[in-house]
Amino acid sequence: MGASIRNSSEFEPAERVLVITRVFDAPRDLVFKAWTKPEHLMRWWGPRGFAMTLCDMDPRPGGAYRFHMRSPEGTEHRSHGVIREIVEPERLVVTGSWVDAQGVPGHETTLSVSFADHGEGQTMLTLHQAVFESVTARDSHRGGWGSALECLGDYLAEAPR
């Protein structure tokens, strides 16, 4: 009573927030499945040239995920987290962090992905990730996500409908 509820974005420092919007030439249900089904994720996840070596995902609120990728140079990258919200085919929200070789998690961020119909058979995807520990970390993720979303576009162009 007397206290007001504020949108969490009011408290996010803009310089440590990443927002990317892309339109894909694929129906929303397929784009959503590409983000939530391991058999799809294995085919596109990560920057170009990276290979997903482990994709373990329990797609429900409170479910865990573990993704492991290998760079073209052979470096292992591990990301683990929890699914906070999943509304098919509209929205996916996860929290997670990079995890070192000993299993120690790093800085945690929240990734929200929304999926909206856009034109005939197209999907507008909006990715929001925050709050990064630094502008450098945000910019590194901008490059990684940009490349990964290109891989997603390539995959969707060939995926069975």
C-alpha positions as CSV (number, residue, x, y, z in Angstrom):
1,M,0.0,0.0,0.0
2,G,1.6,3.2,-0.9
3,A,4.6,1.4,-2.5
4,S,4.5,1.2,-6.2
5,I,5.6,-1.7,-8.4
6,R,8.1,-0.6,-11.0
7,N,9.2,-2.3,-14.2
8,S,12.6,-4.0,-13.7
9,S,13.9,-2.2,-16.7
10,E,13.8,1.0,-14.7
11,F,16.7,-0.3,-12.7
12,E,18.9,-1.6,-15.5
13,P,21.8,0.5,-16.4
14,A,21.3,1.1,-20.2
15,E,25.0,0.7,-21.0
16,R,25.0,-2.9,-19.7
17,V,21.8,-4.1,-21.4
18,L,21.7,-5.8,-24.8
19,V,18.6,-5.7,-27.0
20,I,18.6,-7.2,-30.5
21,T,15.7,-7.5,-32.9
22,R,15.6,-9.7,-36.0
23,V,12.9,-10.8,-38.4
24,F,13.1,-14.4,-39.6
25,D,11.4,-15.8,-42.7
26,A,9.9,-18.7,-40.7
27,P,6.7,-19.2,-38.7
28,R,6.7,-18.3,-35.0
29,D,6.1,-21.8,-33.8
30,L,9.2,-23.1,-35.7
31,V,11.4,-20.2,-34.4
32,F,10.1,-20.9,-30.8
33,K,10.9,-24.6,-31.2
34,A,14.4,-23.7,-32.5
35,W,15.0,-22.1,-29.1
36,T,13.4,-24.7,-26.9
37,K,14.0,-28.1,-28.4
38,P,17.5,-29.7,-28.2
39,E,17.2,-31.3,-31.6
40,H,16.9,-27.8,-33.1
41,L,19.3,-26.1,-30.7
42,M,22.1,-28.5,-31.6
43,R,21.9,-27.4,-35.3
44,W,22.4,-23.6,-34.8
45,W,23.4,-22.5,-31.3
46,G,26.5,-20.4,-30.9
47,P,28.5,-18.1,-33.1
48,R,29.5,-19.3,-36.6
49,G,32.1,-22.1,-36.5
50,F,31.2,-23.1,-32.9
51,A,29.8,-26.6,-32.3
52,M,27.4,-27.4,-29.5
53,T,28.7,-30.5,-27.7
54,L,26.1,-30.8,-25.0
55,C,22.5,-29.6,-25.0
56,D,20.5,-30.6,-21.9
57,M,17.3,-28.6,-21.4
58,D,14.2,-29.2,-19.3
59,P,11.8,-26.7,-21.0
60,R,9.5,-25.8,-18.1
61,P,9.6,-23.0,-15.4
62,G,12.2,-24.0,-12.9
63,G,13.8,-26.5,-15.4
64,A,17.6,-26.4,-15.8
65,Y,19.7,-26.1,-18.9
66,R,23.3,-26.9,-19.7
67,F,24.9,-25.9,-23.0
68,H,28.5,-26.7,-23.9
69,M,30.1,-25.3,-27.1
70,R,33.5,-25.7,-28.6
71,S,35.1,-22.9,-30.6
72,P,36.9,-23.5,-33.9
73,E,40.2,-23.3,-31.9
74,G,39.0,-26.0,-29.5
75,T,38.1,-23.9,-26.5
76,E,35.2,-25.2,-24.4
77,H,32.5,-22.7,-23.4
78,R,29.9,-23.9,-20.8
79,S,26.6,-22.1,-20.0
80,H,24.2,-23.3,-17.3
81,G,21.0,-21.8,-15.9
82,V,17.4,-22.0,-15.1
83,I,14.3,-21.5,-17.2
84,R,12.2,-18.8,-15.4
85,E,9.3,-18.5,-17.9
86,I,8.2,-20.3,-21.0
87,V,5.0,-19.4,-22.9
88,E,4.7,-21.2,-26.2
89,P,5.2,-19.7,-28.8
90,E,5.5,-16.2,-27.3
91,R,8.3,-15.9,-24.7
92,L,11.3,-17.6,-23.1
93,V,13.1,-16.2,-20.1
94,V,16.2,-17.8,-18.6
95,T,18.8,-16.9,-16.1
96,G,22.3,-18.2,-16.5
97,S,26.0,-17.7,-16.6
98,W,29.2,-19.0,-18.1
99,V,30.7,-21.8,-16.0
100,D,34.4,-22.5,-15.8
101,A,36.1,-25.9,-16.2
102,Q,35.7,-26.5,-12.4
103,G,32.0,-25.8,-12.6
104,V,32.2,-22.4,-10.9
105,P,29.5,-20.0,-12.4
106,G,30.4,-16.5,-13.4
107,H,28.2,-13.4,-13.5
108,E,24.6,-14.2,-14.0
109,T,22.3,-12.5,-16.5
110,T,18.7,-12.8,-17.5
111,L,17.9,-13.5,-21.1
112,S,14.4,-12.8,-22.4
113,V,13.4,-13.8,-25.9
114,S,10.0,-12.8,-27.4
115,F,8.5,-14.2,-30.6
116,A,5.9,-12.2,-32.5
117,D,4.1,-12.9,-35.8
118,H,5.4,-10.4,-38.4
119,G,3.9,-10.4,-41.9
120,E,3.0,-13.6,-43.8
121,G,4.9,-16.5,-42.2
122,Q,7.6,-14.4,-40.6
123,T,8.7,-14.0,-37.0
124,M,10.1,-10.9,-35.2
125,L,12.4,-12.1,-32.4
126,T,13.5,-9.6,-29.7
127,L,16.3,-10.7,-27.5
128,H,16.9,-8.8,-24.2
129,Q,19.9,-9.7,-22.0
130,A,20.8,-7.9,-18.8
131,V,22.5,-6.9,-16.6
132,F,26.0,-7.5,-17.8
133,E,28.9,-6.9,-15.5
134,S,30.5,-4.5,-17.9
135,V,30.1,-2.7,-21.3
136,T,32.9,-4.9,-22.6
137,A,30.9,-8.1,-21.7
138,R,27.8,-6.6,-23.3
139,D,29.7,-5.9,-26.5
140,S,31.2,-9.3,-26.6
141,H,27.7,-10.8,-26.3
142,R,26.4,-8.5,-29.1
143,G,29.0,-10.0,-31.5
144,G,28.3,-13.6,-30.3
145,W,24.5,-13.2,-30.5
146,G,24.8,-11.5,-33.9
147,S,26.7,-14.4,-35.3
148,A,24.4,-17.0,-33.6
149,L,21.3,-15.3,-35.0
150,E,22.8,-15.5,-38.5
151,C,23.3,-19.2,-37.9
152,L,19.6,-19.5,-36.7
153,G,18.5,-17.8,-39.9
154,D,20.5,-20.3,-42.0
155,Y,19.1,-23.2,-40.0
156,L,15.5,-21.9,-40.3
157,A,15.9,-21.6,-44.1
158,E,16.6,-25.3,-44.3
159,A,14.5,-26.6,-41.4
160,P,11.5,-28.8,-42.3
161,R,8.2,-26.9,-41.9
